[in-house]
Amino acid sequence: QVQLVESGGGLVQPGGPLRLSCPASVGTWDYYAIGWFRQAPGKEREFVAAISWSGSRTDYADSVKGRFTISRGNAKNTAFLQMNSLKTDNTAVYYCTLRQEYYSDTFYVKVRDYDNWGQGTQVTVSS
């Protein structure tokens, strides 16, 4: 069973950075596409960023392009989300998620595309 544990969330002022981490207990890290999603109170879970298993393909929500960067540490089975220039409307619980993918080096942007989810980490952007 895959286990994901997000960390790195917290309280940050507008304009500040945060780096989220998500180590995964999986057997073969190479064949997992990774996604980051977030959910604000009263709203549906929404896509933030995704990366293919090779790391060569990425995608971002329009609202975070140029500010957030998704990456994967292949040696440590860990996914990362670097968030810069944070805004108050970035406040949410952030989740990392994996999908096993042997055949296509692609990424996924929908909640229903993923099989394994972490418990989430709270990010609060406030002055």
Stockholm file with secondary structure:
# STOCKHOLM 1.0

chainA/1-127         QVQLVESGGGLVQPGGPLRLSCPASVGTWDYYAIGWFRQAPGKEREFVAAISWSGSRTDYADSVKGRFTISRGNAKNTAFLQMNSLKTDNTAVYYCTLRQEYYSDTFYVKVRDYDNWGQGTQVTVSS
#=GR chainA/1-127 SS CCEECCBCCEEECTTCCEEEEEEEECSCGGGEEEEEEEECTTSCCEEEEEECTTSSCEEECTTTTTTEEEEEETTTTEEEEEECSCCGGGCEEEEEEEEECSSCCCCCCSGGGCCEECCCEEEEECC
#=GC SS_cons         CCEECCBCCEEECTTCCEEEEEEEECSCGGGEEEEEEEECTTSCCEEEEEECTTSSCEEECTTTTTTEEEEEETTTTEEEEEECSCCGGGCEEEEEEEEECSSCCCCCCSGGGCCEECCCEEEEECC
//
